Amino acid sequence: MTDKDDYGGKLRGASILVVDDEPGMRNFLTKILGSRVKRVEQAGSPGEASKKLDDGHYDLVIVDNIMPGRTGLDWLEEQYRKGLFAETILITAYADLDTAIAALRIGVSDFVLKPFRANQILGAVARALDRRFLRRDNTLLRHELHAGGSMAGKLLGKSPAMLAVRAMLEKLAPLPTPVLLTGASGTGKELAARHLHRLSARRDKPFVAVNCAAIAPDRIVPELFGTVEGRERLTPGLLLLADGGTLFLDEVVQMPETLQSALLRVLEDQRLRPEGAEREIPLDLRFLFATNADLPKAVAEGKFRADLYHRINVMQIEMPALKDRAEDTVELAALFLSQFQASLCLPGLELNEVTLLKLRSYDWPGNVRELKNMIERSVILGEFPEEFAGTGTVTGAQAIESLDFVVQRHIMHMLDECKGNRAEAARRLGVSRKTIDRKLALWSTD
C-alpha cells in the first residue's frame, strides 16, 4: 500500500461520501481514506446517500454502479439535476463502452474497475480533488482579476486609530460573527477584511471579494448562487466556491432587492439553493460586509431591508480617514514608493524632509487610495507634484518641531524594519548612508 504521506497534501481537508450496498467495500474504502482526509461517511443505498447530501457537504462522492433498485449512474444523474456540488468516482466491475460514454456524458470524474488496489483508489481520489480545487482556484482568480481586486497588501499603520482597528480584528478573527466595515472610500475596508481572514482559522481557504455595484442587477444572484440549467450539472456561484472560507461583500447598499432577500436566508440558515436546483446546499462561510454609505438612512428610505441590516450589523468597525491618522502617512508613502520603484523598474524618488511634512499635513480626501495613486504617478513622472515637492522652506517653531518629529519617526521606523541595518534603511529611504549617520548622531546629542 502506498504510504499515506504520498497523498496527504492532496487529500487532507477533504470530505468524502462512499455509496455502496456492500458493507465490506464501504469499510475497505473508509479504512483506506479515513486517516488521510478530514471526513469519510458511508451510505448503503442511493436513498440513504440522498439524505446525507441534503444534510451535509462533500467534496467527493464515490459510487458503486451496480446496486439493488437502480444504478449508480442513474442516481448520479438525478443528483446533478438537483444541484450536486462534488466530484464523483464510479466503481464498476464492467468496463463496457456504453457505461463509459454515459458516465462521461453526465460528468463523472473518474472510473475505478473492480477489483482494485488501495493505491488505485487513492490515485483516483487525488486526481479528482486536484481537478476540483484547480477549477475553483482558476475561477476565483479570473473573478479577482476581472473585479480588479488586490490579492496582496498589508494593513499598515501604528496610529492609535489603527491599533484600535487591529485589536478589534484580532478579537473577532476566531468567531463566525458577521462584521460590517464602514468608512469613506479608500480607507482600506477590503484590506481590513483580508487581514481578518488571515488571522482566522479559515486562512487556508478562499477569500472572495465581491463588489455589489460592479455586477449587473440581473446577473448578481446567479453569479453568487450558481445555476442548474436543464440536464446540465451545477455551475457553482461564488458562495459555493468560497465554501469553508470568507466572502466579502463590498458596497452592500447597492444590492438589488432580489439579492437582499436571498442573502438573508443564507445568513440565517447557512444553506443556499442555486437557480434551477431542487436541493438546498449546506454552507460553511464567514460573511464580511462593507459600505461607505449611510446604511441606516438607506433603511429609512426603503432602499435596504431593515432585517438584513440588523443581521449584518452584529459587529461594526469604522475605518479611520487618513487625515485622522496623519502619523501613518509616512509609513504608507515609503511602502508605496518602494513597491512602485520595484514593480515599474524606475529610479527612486527621495522622501526628503519637506516632502514628508507636506504629505503629513495634507487632508487626503481620497484617503489611502489617493496617496497610493499620487505616489505611483510621481514614480512614473520622476518627480512629486508641486504641492508635495521637497522645495521651499518651512517656517515657524511648530512647523520645525513637526518636521523633526516626522523625519525622526520615519527613519527610526525604517531602521526597525531593517533590524538596525543603516545601509539597507538608507537604500529603502532613497538617501545616503551618511544622511542616516548624521541624523542619528544629531538625535543622540539632543
TORKOL-4160 file (C-alpha; in steps of 0.2 Angstrom, whole numbers, padded with zeros to 4 digits, m for minus):
446
<pt num="1" X="0000" Y="0000" Z="0000"/>
<pt num="2" X="0006" Y="0017" Z="m0004"/>
<pt num="3" X="0011" Y="0027" Z="0011"/>
<pt num="4" X="m0002" Y="0040" Z="0016"/>
<pt num="5" X="0011" Y="0054" Z="0016"/>
<pt num="6" X="0011" Y="0052" Z="m0003"/>
<pt num="7" X="m0007" Y="0058" Z="m0004"/>
<pt num="8" X="m0009" Y="0068" Z="0012"/>
<pt num="9" X="m0006" Y="0085" Z="0005"/>
<pt num="10" X="m0019" Y="0082" Z="m0009"/>
<pt num="11" X="m0032" Y="0073" Z="0002"/>
<pt num="12" X="m0030" Y="0082" Z="0019"/>
<pt num="13" X="m0046" Y="0093" Z="0022"/>
<pt num="14" X="m0057" Y="0084" Z="0010"/>
<pt num="15" X="m0074" Y="0077" Z="0015"/>
<pt num="16" X="m0080" Y="0061" Z="0006"/>
<pt num="17" X="m0096" Y="0050" Z="0004"/>
<pt num="18" X="m0094" Y="0032" Z="0000"/>
<pt num="19" X="m0110" Y="0024" Z="m0008"/>
<pt num="20" X="m0111" Y="0005" Z="m0009"/>
<pt num="21" X="m0123" Y="m0008" Z="m0004"/>
<pt num="22" X="m0109" Y="m0020" Z="0001"/>
<pt num="23" X="m0103" Y="m0017" Z="0019"/>
<pt num="24" X="m0086" Y="m0024" Z="0016"/>
<pt num="25" X="m0082" Y="m0012" Z="0001"/>
<pt num="26" X="m0088" Y="0003" Z="0011"/>
<pt num="27" X="m0077" Y="m0002" Z="0026"/>
<pt num="28" X="m0062" Y="m0005" Z="0015"/>
<pt num="29" X="m0064" Y="0012" Z="0007"/>
<pt num="30" X="m0067" Y="0020" Z="0024"/>
<pt num="31" X="m0051" Y="0012" Z="0031"/>
<pt num="32" X="m0040" Y="0017" Z="0016"/>
<pt num="33" X="m0047" Y="0035" Z="0016"/>
<pt num="34" X="m0051" Y="0038" Z="0035"/>
<pt num="35" X="m0033" Y="0043" Z="0040"/>
<pt num="36" X="m0030" Y="0054" Z="0025"/>
<pt num="37" X="m0045" Y="0065" Z="0024"/>
<pt num="38" X="m0055" Y="0076" Z="0035"/>
<pt num="39" X="m0071" Y="0066" Z="0035"/>
<pt num="40" X="m0077" Y="0050" Z="0027"/>
<pt num="41" X="m0095" Y="0044" Z="0028"/>
<pt num="42" X="m0105" Y="0029" Z="0022"/>
<pt num="43" X="m0121" Y="0026" Z="0014"/>
<pt num="44" X="m0128" Y="0009" Z="0010"/>
<pt num="45" X="m0141" Y="0014" Z="m0003"/>
<pt num="46" X="m0144" Y="0028" Z="m0015"/>
<pt num="47" X="m0159" Y="0034" Z="m0004"/>
<pt num="48" X="m0148" Y="0035" Z="0011"/>
<pt num="49" X="m0135" Y="0044" Z="0001"/>
<pt num="50" X="m0148" Y="0057" Z="m0005"/>
<pt num="51" X="m0152" Y="0061" Z="0013"/>
<pt num="52" X="m0134" Y="0063" Z="0018"/>
<pt num="53" X="m0132" Y="0075" Z="0003"/>
<pt num="54" X="m0147" Y="0085" Z="0010"/>
<pt num="55" X="m0139" Y="0087" Z="0027"/>
<pt num="56" X="m0120" Y="0090" Z="0023"/>
<pt num="57" X="m0107" Y="0095" Z="0010"/>
<pt num="58" X="m0095" Y="0083" Z="0002"/>
<pt num="59" X="m0080" Y="0087" Z="m0009"/>
<pt num="60" X="m0081" Y="0069" Z="m0017"/>
<pt num="61" X="m0094" Y="0055" Z="m0019"/>
<pt num="62" X="m0088" Y="0038" Z="m0023"/>
<pt num="63" X="m0102" Y="0027" Z="m0030"/>
<pt num="64" X="m0104" Y="0009" Z="m0035"/>
<pt num="65" X="m0113" Y="0007" Z="m0051"/>
<pt num="66" X="m0122" Y="m0009" Z="m0048"/>
<pt num="67" X="m0134" Y="m0008" Z="m0033"/>
<pt num="68" X="m0151" Y="m0015" Z="m0029"/>
<pt num="69" X="m0165" Y="m0005" Z="m0037"/>
<pt num="70" X="m0155" Y="0007" Z="m0048"/>
<pt num="71" X="m0138" Y="0010" Z="m0055"/>
<pt num="72" X="m0125" Y="0022" Z="m0048"/>
<pt num="73" X="m0126" Y="0032" Z="m0065"/>
<pt num="74" X="m0145" Y="0034" Z="m0064"/>
<pt num="75" X="m0143" Y="0041" Z="m0046"/>
<pt num="76" X="m0129" Y="0052" Z="m0050"/>
<pt num="77" X="m0138" Y="0060" Z="m0065"/>
<pt num="78" X="m0153" Y="0063" Z="m0053"/>
<pt num="79" X="m0141" Y="0071" Z="m0041"/>
<pt num="80" X="m0133" Y="0083" Z="m0054"/>
<pt num="81" X="m0151" Y="0089" Z="m0058"/>
<pt num="82" X="m0154" Y="0093" Z="m0040"/>
<pt num="83" X="m0138" Y="0103" Z="m0039"/>
<pt num="84" X="m0124" Y="0090" Z="m0033"/>
<pt num="85" X="m0108" Y="0100" Z="m0030"/>
<pt num="86" X="m0095" Y="0087" Z="m0028"/>
<pt num="87" X="m0083" Y="0077" Z="m0039"/>
<pt num="88" X="m0088" Y="0059" Z="m0042"/>
<pt num="89" X="m0079" Y="0042" Z="m0045"/>
<pt num="90" X="m0089" Y="0027" Z="m0051"/>
<pt num="91" X="m0084" Y="0010" Z="m0046"/>
<pt num="92" X="m0089" Y="m0004" Z="m0058"/>
<pt num="93" X="m0084" Y="m0022" Z="m0062"/>
<pt num="94" X="m0089" Y="m0020" Z="m0080"/>
<pt num="95" X="m0079" Y="m0009" Z="m0092"/>
<pt num="96" X="m0091" Y="m0008" Z="m0106"/>
<pt num="97" X="m0091" Y="0006" Z="m0118"/>
<pt num="98" X="m0109" Y="0011" Z="m0115"/>
<pt num="99" X="m0106" Y="0014" Z="m0097"/>
<pt num="100" X="m0090" Y="0024" Z="m0100"/>
<pt num="101" X="m0100" Y="0035" Z="m0113"/>
<pt num="102" X="m0114" Y="0038" Z="m0101"/>
<pt num="103" X="m0103" Y="0042" Z="m0086"/>
<pt num="104" X="m0093" Y="0055" Z="m0097"/>
<pt num="105" X="m0109" Y="0062" Z="m0103"/>
<pt num="106" X="m0116" Y="0066" Z="m0085"/>
<pt num="107" X="m0099" Y="0072" Z="m0079"/>
<pt num="108" X="m0092" Y="0058" Z="m0068"/>
<pt num="109" X="m0074" Y="0062" Z="m0064"/>
<pt num="110" X="m0066" Y="0045" Z="m0065"/>
<pt num="111" X="m0068" Y="0026" Z="m0066"/>
<pt num="112" X="m0061" Y="0013" Z="m0054"/>
<pt num="113" X="m0063" Y="m0005" Z="m0060"/>
<pt num="114" X="m0065" Y="m0019" Z="m0048"/>
<pt num="115" X="m0055" Y="m0027" Z="m0041"/>
<pt num="116" X="m0043" Y="m0013" Z="m0037"/>
<pt num="117" X="m0029" Y="m0010" Z="m0025"/>
<pt num="118" X="m0028" Y="0004" Z="m0012"/>
<pt num="119" X="m0016" Y="0014" Z="m0022"/>
<pt num="120" X="m0028" Y="0014" Z="m0037"/>
<pt num="121" X="m0042" Y="0022" Z="m0027"/>
<pt num="122" X="m0030" Y="0034" Z="m0019"/>
<pt num="123" X="m0024" Y="0040" Z="m0035"/>
<pt num="124" X="m0041" Y="0042" Z="m0042"/>
<pt num="125" X="m0047" Y="0052" Z="m0027"/>
<pt num="126" X="m0031" Y="0063" Z="m0028"/>
<pt num="127" X="m0034" Y="0067" Z="m0046"/>
<pt num="128" X="m0052" Y="0071" Z="m0043"/>
<pt num="129" X="m0048" Y="0083" Z="m0029"/>
<pt num="130" X="m0034" Y="0091" Z="m0039"/>
<pt num="131" X="m0046" Y="0095" Z="m0053"/>
<pt num="132" X="m0059" Y="0101" Z="m0041"/>
<pt num="133" X="m0048" Y="0113" Z="m0032"/>
<pt num="134" X="m0039" Y="0118" Z="m0048"/>
<pt num="135" X="m0055" Y="0123" Z="m0056"/>
<pt num="136" X="m0061" Y="0133" Z="m0040"/>
<pt num="137" X="m0044" Y="0142" Z="m0040"/>
<pt num="138" X="m0044" Y="0146" Z="m0058"/>
<pt num="139" X="m0062" Y="0153" Z="m0057"/>
<pt num="140" X="m0058" Y="0163" Z="m0042"/>
<pt num="141" X="m0043" Y="0170" Z="m0050"/>
<pt num="142" X="m0052" Y="0175" Z="m0065"/>
<pt num="143" X="m0065" Y="0184" Z="m0054"/>
<pt num="144" X="m0052" Y="0193" Z="m0044"/>
<pt num="145" X="m0043" Y="0199" Z="m0060"/>
<pt num="146" X="m0060" Y="0204" Z="m0068"/>
<pt num="147" X="m0065" Y="0213" Z="m0052"/>
<pt num="148" X="m0048" Y="0222" Z="m0051"/>
<pt num="149" X="m0046" Y="0217" Z="m0033"/>
<pt num="150" X="m0030" Y="0217" Z="m0024"/>
<pt num="151" X="m0023" Y="0200" Z="m0018"/>
<pt num="152" X="m0009" Y="0207" Z="m0008"/>
<pt num="153" X="m0006" Y="0221" Z="0004"/>
<pt num="154" X="m0005" Y="0223" Z="0022"/>
<pt num="155" X="m0015" Y="0233" Z="0035"/>
<pt num="156" X="m0002" Y="0246" Z="0039"/>
<pt num="157" X="m0001" Y="0260" Z="0052"/>
<pt num="158" X="0004" Y="0262" Z="0071"/>
<pt num="159" X="m0008" Y="0276" Z="0075"/>
<pt num="160" X="m0020" Y="0274" Z="0090"/>
<pt num="161" X="m0034" Y="0273" Z="0077"/>
<pt num="162" X="m0026" Y="0259" Z="0068"/>
<pt num="163" X="m0020" Y="0250" Z="0083"/>
<pt num="164" X="m0038" Y="0250" Z="0089"/>
<pt num="165" X="m0045" Y="0243" Z="0072"/>
<pt num="166" X="m0031" Y="0229" Z="0073"/>
<pt num="167" X="m0036" Y="0225" Z="0091"/>
<pt num="168" X="m0054" Y="0223" Z="0086"/>
<pt num="169" X="m0050" Y="0212" Z="0071"/>
<pt num="170" X="m0039" Y="0201" Z="0082"/>
<pt num="171" X="m0054" Y="0199" Z="0094"/>
<pt num="172" X="m0066" Y="0195" Z="0080"/>
<pt num="173" X="m0055" Y="0183" Z="0070"/>
<pt num="174" X="m0059" Y="0166" Z="0078"/>
<pt num="175" X="m0078" Y="0170" Z="0078"/>
<pt num="176" X="m0091" Y="0166" Z="0065"/>
<pt num="177" X="m0099" Y="0183" Z="0068"/>
<pt num="178" X="m0103" Y="0194" Z="0053"/>
<pt num="179" X="m0093" Y="0210" Z="0053"/>
<pt num="180" X="m0098" Y="0227" Z="0044"/>
<pt num="181" X="m0084" Y="0238" Z="0039"/>
<pt num="182" X="m0089" Y="0256" Z="0037"/>
<pt num="183" X="m0079" Y="0272" Z="0032"/>
<pt num="184" X="m0075" Y="0283" Z="0017"/>
<pt num="185" X="m0069" Y="0277" Z="0001"/>
<pt num="186" X="m0051" Y="0272" Z="0001"/>
<pt num="187" X="m0049" Y="0269" Z="0019"/>
<pt num="188" X="m0044" Y="0251" Z="0017"/>
<pt num="189" X="m0060" Y="0241" Z="0021"/>
<pt num="190" X="m0055" Y="0227" Z="0010"/>
<pt num="191" X="m0038" Y="0226" Z="0017"/>
<pt num="192" X="m0045" Y="0225" Z="0034"/>
<pt num="193" X="m0057" Y="0211" Z="0028"/>
<pt num="194" X="m0042" Y="0202" Z="0021"/>
<pt num="195" X="m0032" Y="0205" Z="0037"/>
<pt num="196" X="m0046" Y="0197" Z="0047"/>
<pt num="197" X="m0047" Y="0182" Z="0036"/>
<pt num="198" X="m0028" Y="0179" Z="0038"/>
<pt num="199" X="m0030" Y="0180" Z="0057"/>
<pt num="200" X="m0044" Y="0167" Z="0057"/>
<pt num="201" X="m0044" Y="0148" Z="0056"/>
<pt num="202" X="m0050" Y="0150" Z="0038"/>
<pt num="203" X="m0034" Y="0157" Z="0032"/>
<pt num="204" X="m0030" Y="0142" Z="0020"/>
<pt num="205" X="m0047" Y="0143" Z="0012"/>
<pt num="206" X="m0053" Y="0155" Z="m0001"/>
<pt num="207" X="m0056" Y="0174" Z="0002"/>
<pt num="208" X="m0068" Y="0180" Z="m0011"/>
<pt num="209" X="m0072" Y="0199" Z="m0013"/>
<pt num="210" X="m0087" Y="0204" Z="m0022"/>
<pt num="211" X="m0091" Y="0222" Z="m0027"/>
<pt num="212" X="m0110" Y="0223" Z="m0027"/>
<pt num="213" X="m0110" Y="0239" Z="m0038"/>
<pt num="214" X="m0099" Y="0231" Z="m0051"/>
<pt num="215" X="m0111" Y="0216" Z="m0056"/>
<pt num="216" X="m0127" Y="0219" Z="m0066"/>
<pt num="217" X="m0143" Y="0218" Z="m0055"/>
<pt num="218" X="m0150" Y="0204" Z="m0066"/>
<pt num="219" X="m0133" Y="0194" Z="m0065"/>
<pt num="220" X="m0128" Y="0196" Z="m0047"/>
<pt num="221" X="m0139" Y="0182" Z="m0040"/>
<pt num="222" X="m0134" Y="0168" Z="m0052"/>
<pt num="223" X="m0116" Y="0175" Z="m0050"/>
<pt num="224" X="m0116" Y="0172" Z="m0032"/>
<pt num="225" X="m0128" Y="0157" Z="m0030"/>
<pt num="226" X="m0124" Y="0147" Z="m0046"/>
<pt num="227" X="m0136" Y="0139" Z="m0058"/>
<pt num="228" X="m0143" Y="0122" Z="m0064"/>
<pt num="229" X="m0150" Y="0123" Z="m0082"/>
<pt num="230" X="m0160" Y="0108" Z="m0089"/>
<pt num="231" X="m0150" Y="0092" Z="m0088"/>
<pt num="232" X="m0133" Y="0101" Z="m0086"/>
<pt num="233" X="m0123" Y="0099" Z="m0070"/>
<pt num="234" X="m0122" Y="0114" Z="m0057"/>
<pt num="235" X="m0112" Y="0129" Z="m0062"/>
<pt num="236" X="m0106" Y="0134" Z="m0045"/>
<pt num="237" X="m0108" Y="0153" Z="m0039"/>
<pt num="238" X="m0095" Y="0162" Z="m0029"/>
<pt num="239" X="m0104" Y="0157" Z="m0012"/>
<pt num="240" X="m0100" Y="0139" Z="m0016"/>
<pt num="241" X="m0083" Y="0142" Z="m0022"/>
<pt num="242" X="m0079" Y="0152" Z="m0006"/>
<pt num="243" X="m0086" Y="0137" Z="0005"/>
<pt num="244" X="m0075" Y="0135" Z="0020"/>
<pt num="245" X="m0068" Y="0152" Z="0018"/>
<pt num="246" X="m0073" Y="0170" Z="0019"/>
<pt num="247" X="m0085" Y="0180" Z="0007"/>
<pt num="248" X="m0083" Y="0199" Z="0007"/>
<pt num="249" X="m0097" Y="0209" Z="0000"/>
<pt num="250" X="m0092" Y="0227" Z="m0003"/>
<pt num="251" X="m0104" Y="0242" Z="m0007"/>
<pt num="252" X="m0119" Y="0232" Z="0001"/>
<pt num="253" X="m0130" Y="0247" Z="m0001"/>
<pt num="254" X="m0130" Y="0243" Z="m0020"/>
<pt num="255" X="m0138" Y="0226" Z="m0018"/>
<pt num="256" X="m0154" Y="0223" Z="m0028"/>
<pt num="257" X="m0169" Y="0218" Z="m0018"/>
<pt num="258" X="m0168" Y="0200" Z="m0025"/>
<pt num="259" X="m0151" Y="0198" Z="m0018"/>
<pt num="260" X="m0155" Y="0205" Z="m0001"/>
<pt num="261" X="m0170" Y="0193" Z="0001"/>
<pt num="262" X="m0159" Y="0178" Z="m0005"/>
<pt num="263" X="m0144" Y="0183" Z="0006"/>
<pt num="264" X="m0155" Y="0185" Z="0022"/>
<pt num="265" X="m0160" Y="0167" Z="0020"/>
<pt num="266" X="m0142" Y="0161" Z="0018"/>
<pt num="267" X="m0136" Y="0171" Z="0033"/>
<pt num="268" X="m0149" Y="0164" Z="0044"/>
<pt num="269" X="m0148" Y="0145" Z="0038"/>
<pt num="270" X="m0131" Y="0144" Z="0031"/>
<pt num="271" X="m0139" Y="0135" Z="0016"/>
<pt num="272" X="m0142" Y="0141" Z="m0002"/>
<pt num="273" X="m0152" Y="0135" Z="m0017"/>
<pt num="274" X="m0144" Y="0138" Z="m0034"/>
<pt num="275" X="m0156" Y="0144" Z="m0048"/>
<pt num="276" X="m0164" Y="0129" Z="m0055"/>
<pt num="277" X="m0158" Y="0117" Z="m0042"/>
<pt num="278" X="m0170" Y="0105" Z="m0032"/>
<pt num="279" X="m0159" Y="0104" Z="m0017"/>
<pt num="280" X="m0153" Y="0117" Z="m0004"/>
<pt num="281" X="m0134" Y="0115" Z="m0002"/>
<pt num="282" X="m0126" Y="0117" Z="0016"/>
<pt num="283" X="m0113" Y="0131" Z="0018"/>
<pt num="284" X="m0098" Y="0134" Z="0029"/>
<pt num="285" X="m0095" Y="0153" Z="0026"/>
<pt num="286" X="m0089" Y="0168" Z="0036"/>
<pt num="287" X="m0098" Y="0184" Z="0029"/>
<pt num="288" X="m0089" Y="0201" Z="0030"/>
<pt num="289" X="m0098" Y="0217" Z="0023"/>
<pt num="290" X="m0093" Y="0235" Z="0019"/>
<pt num="291" X="m0101" Y="0251" Z="0014"/>
<pt num="292" X="m0096" Y="0269" Z="0013"/>
<pt num="293" X="m0114" Y="0274" Z="0013"/>
<pt num="294" X="m0126" Y="0279" Z="0027"/>
<pt num="295" X="m0135" Y="0262" Z="0029"/>
<pt num="296" X="m0147" Y="0267" Z="0042"/>
<pt num="297" X="m0153" Y="0281" Z="0030"/>
<pt num="298" X="m0154" Y="0268" Z="0016"/>
<pt num="299" X="m0165" Y="0258" Z="0028"/>
<pt num="300" X="m0176" Y="0273" Z="0032"/>
<pt num="301" X="m0178" Y="0277" Z="0014"/>
<pt num="302" X="m0183" Y="0259" Z="0010"/>
<pt num="303" X="m0168" Y="0256" Z="m0001"/>
<pt num="304" X="m0161" Y="0242" Z="0011"/>
<pt num="305" X="m0170" Y="0229" Z="0021"/>
<pt num="306" X="m0171" Y="0233" Z="0039"/>
<pt num="307" X="m0170" Y="0214" Z="0044"/>
<pt num="308" X="m0154" Y="0212" Z="0033"/>
<pt num="309" X="m0146" Y="0227" Z="0040"/>
<pt num="310" X="m0149" Y="0221" Z="0058"/>
<pt num="311" X="m0142" Y="0204" Z="0053"/>
<pt num="312" X="m0126" Y="0210" Z="0045"/>
<pt num="313" X="m0123" Y="0224" Z="0058"/>
<pt num="314" X="m0119" Y="0212" Z="0073"/>
<pt num="315" X="m0101" Y="0220" Z="0074"/>
<pt num="316" X="m0096" Y="0236" Z="0066"/>
<pt num="317" X="m0079" Y="0243" Z="0063"/>
<pt num="318" X="m0076" Y="0261" Z="0057"/>
<pt num="319" X="m0061" Y="0263" Z="0046"/>
<pt num="320" X="m0052" Y="0280" Z="0051"/>
<pt num="321" X="m0049" Y="0293" Z="0037"/>
<pt num="322" X="m0031" Y="0295" Z="0033"/>
<pt num="323" X="m0032" Y="0313" Z="0039"/>
<pt num="324" X="m0037" Y="0306" Z="0056"/>
<pt num="325" X="m0021" Y="0296" Z="0057"/>
<pt num="326" X="m0008" Y="0308" Z="0049"/>
<pt num="327" X="0006" Y="0299" Z="0058"/>
<pt num="328" X="0004" Y="0284" Z="0047"/>
<pt num="329" X="0006" Y="0294" Z="0031"/>
<pt num="330" X="0025" Y="0292" Z="0031"/>
<pt num="331" X="0025" Y="0273" Z="0033"/>
<pt num="332" X="0012" Y="0271" Z="0019"/>
<pt num="333" X="0021" Y="0283" Z="0007"/>
<pt num="334" X="0038" Y="0274" Z="0010"/>
<pt num="335" X="0030" Y="0257" Z="0006"/>
<pt num="336" X="0021" Y="0263" Z="m0010"/>
<pt num="337" X="0037" Y="0272" Z="m0016"/>
<pt num="338" X="0047" Y="0256" Z="m0013"/>
<pt num="339" X="0033" Y="0245" Z="m0021"/>
<pt num="340" X="0031" Y="0255" Z="m0037"/>
<pt num="341" X="0050" Y="0258" Z="m0039"/>
<pt num="342" X="0052" Y="0239" Z="m0039"/>
<pt num="343" X="0037" Y="0235" Z="m0050"/>
<pt num="344" X="0039" Y="0248" Z="m0063"/>
<pt num="345" X="0059" Y="0247" Z="m0063"/>
<pt num="346" X="0060" Y="0266" Z="m0062"/>
<pt num="347" X="0073" Y="0276" Z="m0052"/>
<pt num="348" X="0068" Y="0281" Z="m0035"/>
<pt num="349" X="0062" Y="0297" Z="m0028"/>
<pt num="350" X="0069" Y="0304" Z="m0011"/>
<pt num="351" X="0056" Y="0307" Z="0003"/>
<pt num="352" X="0065" Y="0322" Z="0010"/>
<pt num="353" X="0061" Y="0332" Z="0025"/>
<pt num="354" X="0050" Y="0345" Z="0016"/>
<pt num="355" X="0040" Y="0332" Z="0006"/>
<pt num="356" X="0037" Y="0321" Z="0022"/>
<pt num="357" X="0030" Y="0336" Z="0031"/>
<pt num="358" X="0019" Y="0341" Z="0016"/>
<pt num="359" X="0012" Y="0323" Z="0015"/>
<pt num="360" X="0008" Y="0323" Z="0033"/>
<pt num="361" X="m0001" Y="0339" Z="0033"/>
<pt num="362" X="m0012" Y="0336" Z="0018"/>
<pt num="363" X="m0030" Y="0331" Z="0021"/>
<pt num="364" X="m0031" Y="0317" Z="0009"/>
<pt num="365" X="m0049" Y="0317" Z="0004"/>
<pt num="366" X="m0047" Y="0301" Z="m0006"/>
<pt num="367" X="m0038" Y="0293" Z="0009"/>
<pt num="368" X="m0025" Y="0279" Z="0007"/>
<pt num="369" X="m0031" Y="0276" Z="m0011"/>
<pt num="370" X="m0027" Y="0294" Z="m0016"/>
<pt num="371" X="m0010" Y="0293" Z="m0008"/>
<pt num="372" X="m0006" Y="0277" Z="m0017"/>
<pt num="373" X="m0011" Y="0284" Z="m0034"/>
<pt num="374" X="m0001" Y="0300" Z="m0031"/>
<pt num="375" X="0015" Y="0290" Z="m0027"/>
<pt num="376" X="0013" Y="0279" Z="m0042"/>
<pt num="377" X="0011" Y="0295" Z="m0054"/>
<pt num="378" X="0026" Y="0303" Z="m0045"/>
<pt num="379" X="0037" Y="0287" Z="m0049"/>
<pt num="380" X="0031" Y="0287" Z="m0067"/>
<pt num="381" X="0035" Y="0306" Z="m0070"/>
<pt num="382" X="0051" Y="0306" Z="m0059"/>
<pt num="383" X="0045" Y="0320" Z="m0048"/>
<pt num="384" X="0032" Y="0324" Z="m0035"/>
<pt num="385" X="0018" Y="0336" Z="m0039"/>
<pt num="386" X="0022" Y="0354" Z="m0035"/>
<pt num="387" X="0011" Y="0354" Z="m0019"/>
<pt num="388" X="0022" Y="0339" Z="m0012"/>
<pt num="389" X="0039" Y="0344" Z="m0019"/>
<pt num="390" X="0053" Y="0345" Z="m0007"/>
<pt num="391" X="0057" Y="0363" Z="m0011"/>
<pt num="392" X="0055" Y="0379" Z="m0002"/>
<pt num="393" X="0057" Y="0382" Z="0016"/>
<pt num="394" X="0047" Y="0378" Z="0032"/>
<pt num="395" X="0045" Y="0392" Z="0044"/>
<pt num="396" X="0038" Y="0393" Z="0062"/>
<pt num="397" X="0043" Y="0384" Z="0078"/>
<pt num="398" X="0028" Y="0372" Z="0077"/>
<pt num="399" X="0032" Y="0368" Z="0059"/>
<pt num="400" X="0051" Y="0364" Z="0063"/>
<pt num="401" X="0046" Y="0354" Z="0078"/>
<pt num="402" X="0033" Y="0344" Z="0067"/>
<pt num="403" X="0046" Y="0342" Z="0053"/>
<pt num="404" X="0059" Y="0335" Z="0065"/>
<pt num="405" X="0046" Y="0323" Z="0073"/>
<pt num="406" X="0041" Y="0316" Z="0056"/>
<pt num="407" X="0059" Y="0314" Z="0050"/>
<pt num="408" X="0064" Y="0305" Z="0066"/>
<pt num="409" X="0049" Y="0294" Z="0067"/>
<pt num="410" X="0051" Y="0289" Z="0049"/>
<pt num="411" X="0070" Y="0285" Z="0050"/>
<pt num="412" X="0068" Y="0276" Z="0066"/>
<pt num="413" X="0054" Y="0265" Z="0059"/>
<pt num="414" X="0064" Y="0261" Z="0044"/>
<pt num="415" X="0079" Y="0256" Z="0055"/>
<pt num="416" X="0067" Y="0245" Z="0065"/>
<pt num="417" X="0061" Y="0237" Z="0049"/>
<pt num="418" X="0079" Y="0234" Z="0043"/>
<pt num="419" X="0084" Y="0227" Z="0060"/>
<pt num="420" X="0096" Y="0241" Z="0063"/>
<pt num="421" X="0105" Y="0239" Z="0046"/>
<pt num="422" X="0109" Y="0258" Z="0042"/>
<pt num="423" X="0114" Y="0254" Z="0024"/>
<pt num="424" X="0098" Y="0245" Z="0020"/>
<pt num="425" X="0087" Y="0258" Z="0028"/>
<pt num="426" X="0096" Y="0272" Z="0018"/>
<pt num="427" X="0093" Y="0262" Z="0002"/>
<pt num="428" X="0074" Y="0260" Z="0006"/>
<pt num="429" X="0073" Y="0278" Z="0010"/>
<pt num="430" X="0082" Y="0284" Z="m0005"/>
<pt num="431" X="0095" Y="0294" Z="0004"/>
<pt num="432" X="0114" Y="0291" Z="0008"/>
<pt num="433" X="0121" Y="0281" Z="0022"/>
<pt num="434" X="0129" Y="0297" Z="0028"/>
<pt num="435" X="0112" Y="0306" Z="0030"/>
<pt num="436" X="0107" Y="0292" Z="0042"/>
<pt num="437" X="0123" Y="0293" Z="0052"/>
<pt num="438" X="0122" Y="0312" Z="0053"/>
<pt num="439" X="0103" Y="0312" Z="0059"/>
<pt num="440" X="0107" Y="0298" Z="0072"/>
<pt num="441" X="0122" Y="0307" Z="0079"/>
<pt num="442" X="0111" Y="0323" Z="0080"/>
<pt num="443" X="0097" Y="0315" Z="0089"/>
<pt num="444" X="0109" Y="0306" Z="0101"/>
<pt num="445" X="0116" Y="0323" Z="0107"/>
<pt num="446" X="0098" Y="0330" Z="0110"/>
